[in-house]
Amino acid sequence: RFWEEGRLSSGGLDGMTEQELRDCLSFAGHVAAKTCSRSGADSPWREELKN
């Protein structure tokens, strides 16, 4: 999500609200859980994360 929101830079977190940061961290946790639930730590496709 940082990439989607243009925040992959040295100042990418500047101006980010607490709620925006919480949302990004929640999404990261969701991705990590999906990844760790698979054999070989296979990262999920974007379409798999929409639900």
N, CA, C and O atoms as a GROMACS GRO file, in nm:
protein
  204
    1ARG      N    1   0.081  -0.120   0.000
    1ARG     CA    2   0.000   0.000   0.000
    1ARG      C    3   0.085   0.126   0.000
    1ARG      O    4   0.043   0.228  -0.055
    2PHE      N    5   0.201   0.120   0.060
    2PHE     CA    6   0.287   0.239   0.056
    2PHE      C    7   0.320   0.275  -0.089
    2PHE      O    8   0.323   0.392  -0.126
    3TRP      N    9   0.344   0.172  -0.171
    3TRP     CA   10   0.373   0.196  -0.312
    3TRP      C   11   0.253   0.259  -0.382
    3TRP      O   12   0.268   0.356  -0.457
    4GLU      N   13   0.133   0.206  -0.356
    4GLU     CA   14   0.012   0.258  -0.420
    4GLU      C   15  -0.014   0.403  -0.383
    4GLU      O   16  -0.069   0.479  -0.463
    5GLU      N   17   0.024   0.441  -0.264
    5GLU     CA   18  -0.001   0.577  -0.215
    5GLU      C   19   0.118   0.670  -0.235
    5GLU      O   20   0.117   0.784  -0.188
    6GLY      N   21   0.221   0.622  -0.305
    6GLY     CA   22   0.338   0.705  -0.332
    6GLY      C   23   0.420   0.739  -0.209
    6GLY      O   24   0.474   0.849  -0.198
    7ARG      N   25   0.428   0.645  -0.116
    7ARG     CA   26   0.498   0.672   0.010
    7ARG      C   27   0.630   0.596   0.024
    7ARG      O   28   0.683   0.585   0.134
    8LEU      N   29   0.683   0.544  -0.086
    8LEU     CA   30   0.810   0.473  -0.080
    8LEU      C   31   0.926   0.568  -0.106
    8LEU      O   32   0.997   0.557  -0.206
    9SER      N   33   0.943   0.662  -0.016
    9SER     CA   34   1.053   0.757  -0.025
    9SER      C   35   1.100   0.788   0.116
    9SER      O   36   1.039   0.744   0.213
   10SER      N   37   1.207   0.863   0.127
   10SER     CA   38   1.260   0.895   0.260
   10SER      C   39   1.160   0.973   0.344
   10SER      O   40   1.162   0.961   0.467
   11GLY      N   41   1.074   1.052   0.283
   11GLY     CA   42   0.974   1.128   0.358
   11GLY      C   43   0.834   1.073   0.340
   11GLY      O   44   0.736   1.144   0.363
   12GLY      N   45   0.824   0.948   0.301
   12GLY     CA   46   0.695   0.888   0.269
   12GLY      C   47   0.594   0.885   0.382
   12GLY      O   48   0.473   0.886   0.358
   13LEU      N   49   0.642   0.880   0.506
   13LEU     CA   50   0.549   0.874   0.619
   13LEU      C   51   0.511   1.012   0.670
   13LEU      O   52   0.420   1.026   0.752
   14ASP      N   53   0.580   1.114   0.622
   14ASP     CA   54   0.550   1.251   0.664
   14ASP      C   55   0.406   1.286   0.627
   14ASP      O   56   0.364   1.264   0.514
   15GLY      N   57   0.335   1.340   0.720
   15GLY     CA   58   0.198   1.383   0.696
   15GLY      C   59   0.095   1.271   0.700
   15GLY      O   60  -0.024   1.296   0.679
   16MET      N   61   0.138   1.150   0.726
   16MET     CA   62   0.046   1.038   0.732
   16MET      C   63  -0.029   1.043   0.865
   16MET      O   64   0.031   1.060   0.971
   17THR      N   65  -0.160   1.028   0.858
   17THR     CA   66  -0.238   1.030   0.982
   17THR      C   67  -0.222   0.897   1.055
   17THR      O   68  -0.177   0.798   0.998
   18GLU      N   69  -0.258   0.898   1.181
   18GLU     CA   70  -0.251   0.775   1.260
   18GLU      C   71  -0.340   0.667   1.199
   18GLU      O   72  -0.302   0.550   1.194
   19GLN      N   73  -0.458   0.705   1.153
   19GLN     CA   74  -0.549   0.608   1.093
   19GLN      C   75  -0.493   0.549   0.964
   19GLN      O   76  -0.508   0.430   0.938
   20GLU      N   77  -0.430   0.632   0.882
   20GLU     CA   78  -0.368   0.583   0.758
   20GLU      C   79  -0.258   0.482   0.789
   20GLU      O   80  -0.246   0.380   0.722
   21LEU      N   81  -0.178   0.512   0.890
   21LEU     CA   82  -0.072   0.421   0.930
   21LEU      C   83  -0.130   0.291   0.983
   21LEU      O   84  -0.082   0.183   0.950
   22ARG      N   85  -0.234   0.300   1.064
   22ARG     CA   86  -0.301   0.180   1.115
   22ARG      C   87  -0.355   0.094   1.001
   22ARG      O   88  -0.342  -0.029   1.003
   23ASP      N   89  -0.416   0.158   0.903
   23ASP     CA   90  -0.470   0.085   0.787
   23ASP      C   91  -0.360   0.012   0.711
   23ASP      O   92  -0.377  -0.103   0.672
   24CYS      N   93  -0.248   0.079   0.691
   24CYS     CA   94  -0.136   0.017   0.619
   24CYS      C   95  -0.077  -0.100   0.698
   24CYS      O   96  -0.045  -0.204   0.640
   25LEU      N   97  -0.064  -0.084   0.828
   25LEU     CA   98  -0.010  -0.191   0.911
   25LEU      C   99  -0.106  -0.309   0.919
   25LEU      O  100  -0.064  -0.424   0.922
   26SER      N  101  -0.235  -0.281   0.921
   26SER     CA  102  -0.335  -0.387   0.920
   26SER      C  103  -0.327  -0.466   0.790
   26SER      O  104  -0.333  -0.589   0.790
   27PHE      N  105  -0.314  -0.395   0.679
   27PHE     CA  106  -0.301  -0.460   0.548
   27PHE      C  107  -0.174  -0.546   0.546
   27PHE      O  108  -0.177  -0.658   0.496
   28ALA      N  109  -0.064  -0.494   0.598
   28ALA     CA  110   0.062  -0.569   0.601
   28ALA      C  111   0.047  -0.696   0.684
   28ALA      O  112   0.100  -0.801   0.646
   29GLY      N  113  -0.025  -0.688   0.795
   29GLY     CA  114  -0.051  -0.806   0.876
   29GLY      C  115  -0.133  -0.910   0.802
   29GLY      O  116  -0.108  -1.030   0.813
   30HIS      N  117  -0.231  -0.863   0.727
   30HIS     CA  118  -0.316  -0.951   0.646
   30HIS      C  119  -0.231  -1.024   0.540
   30HIS      O  120  -0.246  -1.144   0.520
   31VAL      N  121  -0.144  -0.951   0.474
   31VAL     CA  122  -0.055  -1.009   0.372
   31VAL      C  123   0.038  -1.111   0.438
   31VAL      O  124   0.058  -1.220   0.384
   32ALA      N  125   0.096  -1.076   0.551
   32ALA     CA  126   0.188  -1.166   0.620
   32ALA      C  127   0.118  -1.295   0.663
   32ALA      O  128   0.174  -1.403   0.649
   33ALA      N  129  -0.004  -1.283   0.714
   33ALA     CA  130  -0.079  -1.402   0.756
   33ALA      C  131  -0.106  -1.494   0.638
   33ALA      O  132  -0.091  -1.616   0.649
   34LYS      N  133  -0.146  -1.437   0.525
   34LYS     CA  134  -0.170  -1.518   0.404
   34LYS      C  135  -0.040  -1.586   0.359
   34LYS      O  136  -0.040  -1.704   0.324
   35THR      N  137   0.069  -1.511   0.361
   35THR     CA  138   0.198  -1.564   0.316
   35THR      C  139   0.243  -1.680   0.403
   35THR      O  140   0.287  -1.783   0.352
   36CYS      N  141   0.232  -1.664   0.534
   36CYS     CA  142   0.279  -1.767   0.627
   36CYS      C  143   0.189  -1.889   0.632
   36CYS      O  144   0.229  -1.994   0.680
   37SER      N  145   0.068  -1.877   0.582
   37SER     CA  146  -0.025  -1.991   0.583
   37SER      C  147  -0.001  -2.086   0.466
   37SER      O  148  -0.064  -2.191   0.458
   38ARG      N  149   0.090  -2.049   0.377
   38ARG     CA  150   0.115  -2.129   0.257
   38ARG      C  151   0.248  -2.201   0.266
   38ARG      O  152   0.343  -2.155   0.330
   39SER      N  153   0.253  -2.313   0.200
   39SER     CA  154   0.379  -2.387   0.192
   39SER      C  155   0.479  -2.306   0.110
   39SER      O  156   0.447  -2.259   0.001
   40GLY      N  157   0.599  -2.292   0.162
   40GLY     CA  158   0.704  -2.218   0.090
   40GLY      C  159   0.692  -2.068   0.101
   40GLY      O  160   0.758  -1.996   0.027
   41ALA      N  161   0.610  -2.019   0.192
   41ALA     CA  162   0.591  -1.874   0.211
   41ALA      C  163   0.563  -1.806   0.077
   41ALA      O  164   0.631  -1.711   0.038
   42ASP      N  165   0.462  -1.855   0.009
   42ASP     CA  166   0.421  -1.805  -0.122
   42ASP      C  167   0.334  -1.681  -0.104
   42ASP      O  168   0.224  -1.689  -0.049
   43SER      N  169   0.382  -1.567  -0.149
   43SER     CA  170   0.308  -1.442  -0.133
   43SER      C  171   0.176  -1.445  -0.211
   43SER      O  172   0.171  -1.501  -0.321
   44PRO      N  173   0.070  -1.387  -0.154
   44PRO     CA  174  -0.059  -1.386  -0.222
   44PRO      C  175  -0.061  -1.288  -0.338
   44PRO      O  176   0.011  -1.188  -0.338
   45TRP      N  177  -0.145  -1.316  -0.435
   45TRP     CA  178  -0.170  -1.223  -0.544
   45TRP      C  179  -0.262  -1.114  -0.494
   45TRP      O  180  -0.338  -1.135  -0.399
   46ARG      N  181  -0.256  -0.999  -0.555
   46ARG     CA  182  -0.337  -0.883  -0.515
   46ARG      C  183  -0.486  -0.917  -0.512
   46ARG      O  184  -0.558  -0.873  -0.422
   47GLU      N  185  -0.532  -0.993  -0.610
   47GLU     CA  186  -0.674  -1.029  -0.617
   47GLU      C  187  -0.719  -1.110  -0.495
   47GLU      O  188  -0.836  -1.105  -0.457
   48GLU      N  189  -0.627  -1.185  -0.435
   48GLU     CA  190  -0.660  -1.267  -0.319
   48GLU      C  191  -0.677  -1.183  -0.192
   48GLU      O  192  -0.730  -1.233  -0.092
   49LEU      N  193  -0.635  -1.061  -0.194
   49LEU     CA  194  -0.637  -0.977  -0.075
   49LEU      C  195  -0.757  -0.884  -0.069
   49LEU      O  196  -0.771  -0.808   0.026
   50LYS      N  197  -0.843  -0.890  -0.168
   50LYS     CA  198  -0.955  -0.796  -0.175
   50LYS      C  199  -1.069  -0.830  -0.081
   50LYS      O  200  -1.156  -0.746  -0.059
   51ASN      N  201  -1.072  -0.949  -0.026
   51ASN     CA  202  -1.182  -0.985   0.065
   51ASN      C  203  -1.138  -0.982   0.208
   51ASN      O  204  -1.219  -1.009   0.297
   0.00000   0.00000   0.00000
